Amino acid sequence: MRVKQPGSADGGFGMNDSESSFALLAGRAALRLWPDLPRDVQEQLFETAVPHDDQVRHDLAVFLHDRHPRTAHPQKPTALA
C-alpha cells in the first residue's frame, strides 16, 4: 500500500522498497542513455521527474548539462563577429 506524502520526489506517493529499487535502476539507466535519447524524450523525462520544484529542476538541469554537454544550450555570443 502506498501512502500519500505531499512534496515527495515520487509524485506524492511513498514507495515500498521494491518500487524504490526499481525506480533507482530506471533512473540510472536513463542517466546512462541520456545523451543518446532524442531531445523531446529528454524533455519529457525531465518534466516528469521534477514538475513542481524549481530548485530541484535547476539542480537537475545543471547536473545533466555538466554531465552531458550535448544537451547544453549553445552559449550566447559575447561580441559581434
TACORRA-V257051 format. One record per pair of residues at least 12 apart in sequence whose C-alpha atoms are under 10 Angstrom apart, sorted by the first residue. I is the first residue (numbers start at 1). J is the second residue. If there is no record, write none. Layout:
i-><I & I>
j-><J & J>
This chain:
i-><1 & 1 & 1 & 1 & 2 & 2 & 2 & 3 & 3 & 7 & 7 & 9 & 9 & 9 & 9 & 9 & 9 & 10 & 10 & 10 & 10 & 11 & 11 & 11 & 11 & 11 & 27 & 27 & 30 & 30 & 31 & 31 & 31 & 32 & 34 & 34 & 34 & 34 & 34 & 35 & 35 & 35 & 35 & 35 & 35 & 36 & 39 & 42 & 46 & 46 & 46>
j-><13 & 14 & 15 & 16 & 14 & 15 & 16 & 15 & 16 & 52 & 53 & 49 & 50 & 51 & 52 & 53 & 56 & 23 & 48 & 49 & 50 & 48 & 49 & 50 & 51 & 52 & 45 & 49 & 42 & 45 & 64 & 67 & 68 & 68 & 64 & 67 & 68 & 70 & 71 & 64 & 67 & 68 & 69 & 70 & 71 & 70 & 71 & 71 & 60 & 61 & 64>
